[in-house]
Amino acid sequence: MIYLGIDIGKRHHEAGLINEKGDPIGKTVRFANSKSGSEKLLKFLNQQKVTPENCNCGLEATGHYWLSVFSFLHKLGFKITAFNPMQSDALRQFYIRKTKTDVKDAYLIAQVIRIDSPEETPFVEEELLQLRHLERLRYALVDQSSDIKRKIIALLDQVFPEYEQNFSDVFGMSSTEILLQYPLPEDLLEIDTDQLAKLLYRVSKGRYGETRARNKAEKLKDSAQNTFGISIGTDVFKMQIHLLLEQIDLLEKQLNQIEEAMIELSNRQEHYLTTISGVSDITAAVVLGEIGSISRFDRPGQLVAFAGLDASVHQSGDFNSSNTRLSKRGSPYLRRALWQAAFVASFHDPALSLYYQKLRNRGKAHGTAVGAVARKLTHIIFAILRDGQPYKPRIQETDNN
């Protein structure tokens, strides 16, 4: 058997071959991340008489650069394993000088395949790959929107620090409309109270009754009258607030478009993830996009580790198990989705809420208890995807965990 190791780079990759004894076969080949580069790799394999029948391939899942090579070799029929770079890093520690070069890494990756004989990585289905790109873009836009909101709050703290106290959600429909039209205290002082009350009543779509809208308008004007905000350079603050609010509006429209596409792709998978309390359509889409094929994992513990929800233990002379932390390795997107789902499930799922309360009653901190729920939730997700069956809470078993 021949083992092919490929060190992945942004523009170029390095491929090396070893035999069953671990000895290099010829020299490595450097090829570009392009069509001509793939032809160079194929020529190299043909020269060494490498075929899908006599070769196992391995490469590191570095960023997104590995997908093209993985797809190319998969189409040729090769058995390929894409593994976490930490696996090759662990083997690299055995080398005293711990040098890192593309040539050495290519052979190192081949050694990982020879020694571990890992399972073949299933080819990512087109729809799941699309889902992965969409959900990661969504997280990027959500974080961008949150950052913009923090900037707006910082601006308001300077020119109108009392504004935030008038709304439970500064970026709700009513508050956003006020900020778009009257972002500064002097703007609110110029408008008639009745007119401001009518605006609040209309924008809130009746959620504010006429009396409540009037009271809110009076409170806003009183805050504006007695504000402790700065009164110099306010035109620039006003412009910034307007521009940032427009960015948020654009991001929300884009997020709606992305989420619609995510839900459509997710529903095609005929999953049962949303039968779990706390797992929304969006969370299910993130889980499917990040996991891909559940056949990649033999045990639920592997999925827990992939999400970085396993414990990272550091032993010392005064070791205390309460000091353990999540490893936070693997997919941060999956971990984020599972944590959010676990937070909701801790209070709404029949079985998981009891499990959460049991941990809290034992003195566990809220975050520790939610983390434990997230791990149990990951086990449930593994079973649902493996068996293709909806979730049924098994309350009686929670007492034994």
Number of C-alpha atoms within 10 A of each C-alpha: 12 23 25 26 30 28 26 24 17 12 11 15 23 22 28 27 28 23 16 12 10 16 11 17 15 10 12 19 17 19 19 17 18 13 12 11 17 18 13 16 21 15 13 19 18 11 9 12 11 20 14 15 11 12 19 24 25 28 27 23 17 16 10 10 17 20 15 14 18 22 14 14 17 17 9 11 12 19 19 25 22 21 20 15 13 12 12 19 15 11 14 18 11 9 10 7 8 11 10 12 10 19 19 18 24 26 26 25 29 29 26 20 24 23 10 8 11 15 16 16 18 16 17 16 12 9 16 22 15 15 26 22 15 21 25 16 14 22 15 12 18 16 12 14 21 13 12 17 19 11 15 20 17 13 16 21 16 15 22 23 19 19 22 15 12 14 13 9 12 18 17 11 13 20 20 18 17 18 20 16 12 18 23 23 25 16 14 22 16 10 12 12 20 13 12 21 21 17 18 26 22 16 16 17 12 11 13 19 16 15 11 14 23 21 15 20 24 17 16 21 22 15 20 21 13 11 17 15 17 12 14 9 9 17 10 10 17 19 13 15 22 18 13 16 21 13 16 20 14 12 17 15 12 14 20 12 12 18 18 14 16 27 18 14 19 22 13 9 12 10 17 17 25 16 15 23 21 23 23 16 18 18 22 25 29 30 26 24 27 24 21 19 17 18 14 15 17 12 13 19 16 16 23 23 20 22 29 21 27 21 14 14 15 11 11 7 5 6 11 11 10 9 10 15 15 15 15 16 16 17 15 15 18 24 25 17 21 26 24 16 22 29 20 16 24 24 17 15 18 16 20 27 22 18 25 25 16 16 19 16 10 9 11 15 12 15 12 18 22 26 22 21 24 26 25 18 22 25 17 19 24 24 17 20 19 15 9 13 13 17 16 12 16 10 14 8 10 15 10 6 8
